[in-house]
Every structure is written in C-alpha cells, then in structure tokens.
C-alpha cells in the first residue's frame, strides 16, 4: 500500500509540472526556410539592398527581407512584411525585432521576439 501511495504522489507531482514556452527569445531564420517560436512560423526570402523609410520616416538604404508570418489557428492574422534591420513589427500581440539581416554568408534574418504578456 505504501509503494502505491508513493507512486500516486510521484505521478501527481509530474502532472503538476508544466513546461511553459519562453515569453522571449531569439530566432535565426535562414533565407528560403521557416523558423518557429510559440504560435508563430516565420519564413524569410528575397533578401536584397533597397531604399526604405525608417521609423522616423527618413529615407534609408540597406538590406531588406521579405518575411511571411503564420499565426497558429489564426489565419486572418497571417502577414507578409518587408523588413529592415532595427525595425520592430507587431504580429498577433508578438513584438518581432529585426536584429540582423545577412545577404552574403549564411543569408537570413535574426529576430528578437517577445510574446504577449512578457
């Protein structure tokens, strides 16, 4: 009886442990692939030099990338974006900051991500 009680307590303790996904993280997505963070799948393609307007509205020239962001179970919130380094975009409550865009060696985009509630 004692060993059964101990087994039940261990099983209950294990059920109470839930590994929660992090609220913040980094994601490095190579060009023409997708990465995942919580409810997001993020695809990166078409990295190129282009003119864009920065956050202040000033014209700038530098690398931009096309990102396709898919939101799990919320297809109406899926978006296509053209982003530049340093830009922060909001998608479905997530803040996606573009830390780096690489074109030549290992082309891709490195993002810092904050989930809703962080």
Backbone as CSV, one residue per row, in Angstrom:
resi,resn,N_x,N_y,N_z,CA_x,CA_y,CA_z,C_x,C_y,C_z
1,UNK,0.818,-1.203,0.000,0.000,0.000,0.000,0.856,1.259,0.000
2,UNK,1.932,1.212,0.792,2.807,2.383,0.879,3.456,2.687,-0.468
3,UNK,3.898,1.667,-1.210,4.537,1.901,-2.511,3.533,2.423,-3.529
4,UNK,2.275,2.018,-3.434,1.256,2.538,-4.344,1.000,4.004,-4.050
5,UNK,0.919,4.383,-2.788,0.699,5.783,-2.415,1.837,6.658,-2.899
6,UNK,3.067,6.162,-2.751,4.225,6.906,-3.211,4.185,7.068,-4.729
7,UNK,3.827,6.032,-5.450,3.727,6.099,-6.914,2.667,7.103,-7.343
8,UNK,1.534,7.122,-6.624,0.465,8.067,-6.939,0.938,9.501,-6.702
9,UNK,1.645,9.752,-5.605,2.163,11.094,-5.321,3.157,11.548,-6.378
10,UNK,4.031,10.646,-6.797,5.014,10.987,-7.845,4.295,11.306,-9.152
11,UNK,3.287,10.497,-9.495,2.535,10.733,-10.725,1.804,12.073,-10.674
12,UNK,1.199,12.384,-9.539,0.504,13.661,-9.398,1.467,14.839,-9.474
13,UNK,2.633,14.697,-8.878,3.635,15.770,-8.932,4.077,15.999,-10.372
14,UNK,4.255,14.924,-11.118,4.676,15.053,-12.519,3.601,15.739,-13.346
15,UNK,2.326,15.454,-13.052,1.233,16.092,-13.785,1.188,17.593,-13.508
16,UNK,1.553,17.990,-12.308,1.529,19.399,-11.947,2.626,20.204,-12.602
17,UNK,3.687,19.543,-13.037,4.795,20.241,-13.702,4.432,20.492,-15.152
18,UNK,4.412,21.728,-15.529,4.150,22.057,-16.928,5.310,22.869,-17.425
19,UNK,5.877,22.438,-18.525,6.958,23.219,-19.099,6.322,24.300,-19.962
20,UNK,6.472,25.525,-19.560,5.896,26.610,-20.334,6.918,27.081,-21.360
21,UNK,6.398,27.516,-22.471,7.271,28.036,-23.511,7.765,29.411,-23.082
22,UNK,8.969,29.775,-23.492,9.508,31.082,-23.089,8.693,32.227,-23.690
23,UNK,8.653,33.336,-22.965,7.943,34.515,-23.453,8.829,35.380,-24.339
24,UNK,10.139,35.199,-24.232,11.097,35.958,-25.049,12.118,34.990,-25.626
25,UNK,12.635,35.352,-26.787,13.664,34.503,-27.372,14.226,35.109,-28.633
26,UNK,15.208,34.415,-29.175,15.809,34.800,-30.447,15.553,33.693,-31.452
27,UNK,15.425,34.086,-32.692,15.192,33.129,-33.762,16.036,33.557,-34.953
28,UNK,16.820,32.638,-35.462,17.630,32.893,-36.654,17.030,32.074,-37.785
29,UNK,16.509,32.757,-38.805,15.837,32.079,-39.909,16.651,32.263,-41.174
30,UNK,17.130,31.164,-41.721,17.889,31.214,-42.964,16.941,31.540,-44.124
31,UNK,17.462,32.172,-45.150,16.667,32.523,-46.315,16.061,31.270,-46.936
32,UNK,14.817,31.381,-47.376,14.066,30.302,-48.018,13.760,29.133,-47.088
33,UNK,13.703,29.424,-45.779,13.289,28.428,-44.798,12.307,29.090,-43.834
34,UNK,11.853,28.310,-42.845,10.975,28.834,-41.806,11.529,28.481,-40.444
35,UNK,11.257,29.347,-39.471,11.567,29.062,-38.081,10.290,29.147,-37.273
36,UNK,10.309,28.587,-36.057,9.124,28.604,-35.204,9.438,29.187,-33.839
37,UNK,8.491,29.956,-33.315,8.539,30.450,-31.941,7.110,30.476,-31.437
38,UNK,6.824,29.654,-30.436,5.486,29.534,-29.867,4.442,29.321,-30.957
39,UNK,3.511,30.262,-31.154,2.435,30.109,-32.143,2.795,30.667,-33.513
40,UNK,4.039,31.090,-33.696,4.432,31.705,-34.961,5.321,30.785,-35.780
41,UNK,5.107,30.803,-37.087,6.051,30.246,-38.061,6.454,31.422,-38.925
42,UNK,7.759,31.619,-39.082,8.253,32.790,-39.793,9.148,32.343,-40.933
43,UNK,8.756,32.710,-42.151,9.542,32.409,-43.331,10.281,33.653,-43.802
44,UNK,11.475,33.450,-44.354,12.304,34.564,-44.837,12.715,34.285,-46.280
45,UNK,12.652,35.323,-47.120,13.073,35.195,-48.521,13.409,36.575,-49.071
46,UNK,13.913,36.596,-50.289,14.112,37.815,-51.063,14.912,38.882,-50.310
47,UNK,16.068,38.507,-49.811,16.954,39.471,-49.142,17.676,40.274,-50.218
48,UNK,17.604,41.605,-50.088,18.187,42.456,-51.130,18.479,43.847,-50.580
49,UNK,19.261,44.607,-51.311,19.538,46.017,-50.999,18.377,46.840,-51.566
50,UNK,17.845,47.763,-50.753,16.723,48.578,-51.223,16.609,49.845,-50.386
51,UNK,15.853,50.808,-50.904,15.520,52.000,-50.134,14.269,51.705,-49.329
52,UNK,14.197,52.278,-48.118,13.037,52.115,-47.253,12.922,53.343,-46.365
53,UNK,11.775,53.499,-45.743,11.575,54.578,-44.766,11.783,53.987,-43.378
54,UNK,12.648,54.619,-42.581,12.879,54.113,-41.219,11.733,54.545,-40.298
55,UNK,11.872,54.293,-39.005,10.809,54.573,-38.038,10.464,56.056,-37.936
56,UNK,11.428,56.922,-38.285,11.165,58.364,-38.226,10.601,58.894,-39.546
57,UNK,10.542,58.027,-40.557,10.064,58.437,-41.867,11.175,58.854,-42.808
58,UNK,12.422,58.893,-42.309,13.560,59.277,-43.152,13.898,58.150,-44.127
59,UNK,14.319,58.551,-45.331,14.727,57.553,-46.317,16.081,56.975,-45.936
60,UNK,16.202,55.681,-46.115,17.454,54.988,-45.832,17.658,53.930,-46.903
61,UNK,18.883,53.435,-47.003,19.183,52.367,-47.955,19.948,51.293,-47.207
62,UNK,19.553,50.063,-47.423,20.208,48.948,-46.758,19.530,47.641,-47.118
63,UNK,19.874,46.598,-46.390,19.280,45.296,-46.657,17.856,45.241,-46.116
64,UNK,16.984,44.655,-46.922,15.619,44.363,-46.506,15.353,42.885,-46.785
65,UNK,14.350,42.351,-46.131,13.968,40.955,-46.346,12.457,40.845,-46.335
66,UNK,11.935,39.901,-47.107,10.517,39.612,-47.075,10.308,38.533,-46.021
67,UNK,9.373,38.782,-45.100,9.023,37.787,-44.091,7.544,37.448,-44.236
68,UNK,7.251,36.171,-44.143,5.860,35.701,-44.106,5.662,35.131,-42.707
69,UNK,4.718,35.702,-41.956,4.469,35.264,-40.583,3.116,34.557,-40.538
70,UNK,3.151,33.301,-40.122,1.947,32.488,-39.965,1.632,32.389,-38.472
71,UNK,0.376,32.610,-38.107,-0.047,32.522,-36.717,-0.920,31.270,-36.571
72,UNK,-0.496,30.360,-35.688,-1.213,29.105,-35.491,-2.680,29.358,-35.121
73,UNK,-3.564,28.716,-35.870,-5.016,28.747,-35.653,-5.635,30.131,-35.777
74,UNK,-4.911,31.085,-36.373,-5.455,32.428,-36.605,-5.049,32.901,-38.000
75,UNK,-5.539,32.242,-39.041,-5.089,32.582,-40.398,-5.364,34.024,-40.808
76,UNK,-6.371,34.662,-40.212,-6.657,36.062,-40.555,-5.532,36.987,-40.103
77,UNK,-4.664,36.521,-39.190,-3.571,37.348,-38.684,-2.238,37.079,-39.392
78,UNK,-2.217,36.156,-40.357,-1.004,35.907,-41.144,-0.669,37.147,-41.962
79,UNK,0.626,37.474,-42.062,1.014,38.690,-42.787,2.273,38.469,-43.620
80,UNK,2.371,39.251,-44.695,3.597,39.388,-45.481,4.187,40.744,-45.137
81,UNK,5.478,40.767,-44.824,6.136,42.008,-44.431,7.449,42.160,-45.186
82,UNK,7.830,43.392,-45.468,9.186,43.703,-45.904,9.817,44.465,-44.750
83,UNK,10.919,43.937,-44.221,11.517,44.492,-43.007,12.961,44.905,-43.245
84,UNK,13.436,45.824,-42.395,14.841,46.235,-42.427,15.435,46.051,-41.032
85,UNK,16.748,46.047,-40.964,17.447,45.871,-39.690,17.083,46.987,-38.723
86,UNK,16.806,46.619,-37.463,16.442,47.585,-36.437,14.944,47.803,-36.307
87,UNK,14.180,47.327,-37.263,12.733,47.516,-37.261,12.059,46.548,-36.280
88,UNK,11.007,47.019,-35.622,10.175,46.164,-34.781,8.766,46.174,-35.348
89,UNK,8.218,44.982,-35.535,6.848,44.862,-36.047,6.022,44.065,-35.054
90,UNK,4.724,44.341,-35.025,3.807,43.626,-34.141,2.931,42.707,-34.978
91,UNK,2.856,41.447,-34.554,2.009,40.458,-35.217,1.315,39.637,-34.140
92,UNK,0.007,39.700,-34.116,-0.802,38.898,-33.191,-0.354,39.052,-31.736
93,UNK,0.034,40.256,-31.360,0.474,40.519,-29.991,1.945,40.277,-29.739
94,UNK,2.652,39.662,-30.675,4.091,39.427,-30.564,4.841,40.647,-31.085
95,UNK,5.959,40.976,-30.471,6.855,42.015,-30.978,8.054,41.315,-31.602
96,UNK,8.278,41.546,-32.893,9.388,40.940,-33.633,10.379,42.040,-33.980
97,UNK,11.572,41.989,-33.384,12.605,42.989,-33.673,13.647,42.358,-34.591
98,UNK,13.912,43.036,-35.703,14.891,42.547,-36.676,16.273,43.000,-36.210
99,UNK,17.029,42.061,-35.641,18.362,42.385,-35.128,19.417,42.391,-36.223
100,UNK,19.240,41.530,-37.215,20.276,41.413,-38.254,19.663,40.830,-39.520
101,UNK,20.109,41.362,-40.659,19.798,40.774,-41.967,21.125,40.493,-42.642
102,UNK,21.316,39.255,-43.088,22.552,38.843,-43.764,22.230,38.438,-45.199
103,UNK,23.065,38.896,-46.134,22.829,38.546,-47.541,23.892,37.600,-48.084
104,UNK,25.164,37.859,-47.796,26.231,37.112,-48.445,26.484,35.745,-47.806
105,UNK,27.060,35.731,-46.615,27.386,34.467,-45.961,26.218,34.051,-45.072
106,UNK,25.710,32.852,-45.266,24.558,32.367,-44.499,23.406,33.363,-44.515
107,UNK,22.835,33.656,-45.684,21.772,34.666,-45.754,20.588,34.302,-44.859
108,UNK,20.097,35.300,-44.145,18.962,35.077,-43.266,18.692,36.283,-42.397
109,UNK,17.792,36.102,-41.444,17.364,37.171,-40.547,17.415,36.649,-39.115
110,UNK,17.989,37.465,-38.205,17.980,37.128,-36.779,16.992,38.065,-36.090
111,UNK,16.053,37.460,-35.331,14.984,38.212,-34.677,15.053,38.047,-33.163
112,UNK,14.673,39.098,-32.441,14.365,39.013,-31.014,12.841,39.065,-30.939
113,UNK,12.261,38.140,-30.172,10.801,38.025,-30.136,10.308,38.110,-28.693
114,UNK,9.249,38.889,-28.495,8.567,38.957,-27.205,7.135,38.533,-27.424
115,UNK,6.700,37.544,-26.641,5.325,37.041,-26.753,4.384,37.929,-25.961
116,UNK,3.093,37.852,-26.273,2.116,38.609,-25.492,2.241,38.256,-24.012
117,UNK,2.144,39.255,-23.155,2.215,39.028,-21.727,3.616,39.037,-21.156
118,UNK,4.628,39.314,-22.003,6.002,39.332,-21.482,6.371,40.692,-20.944
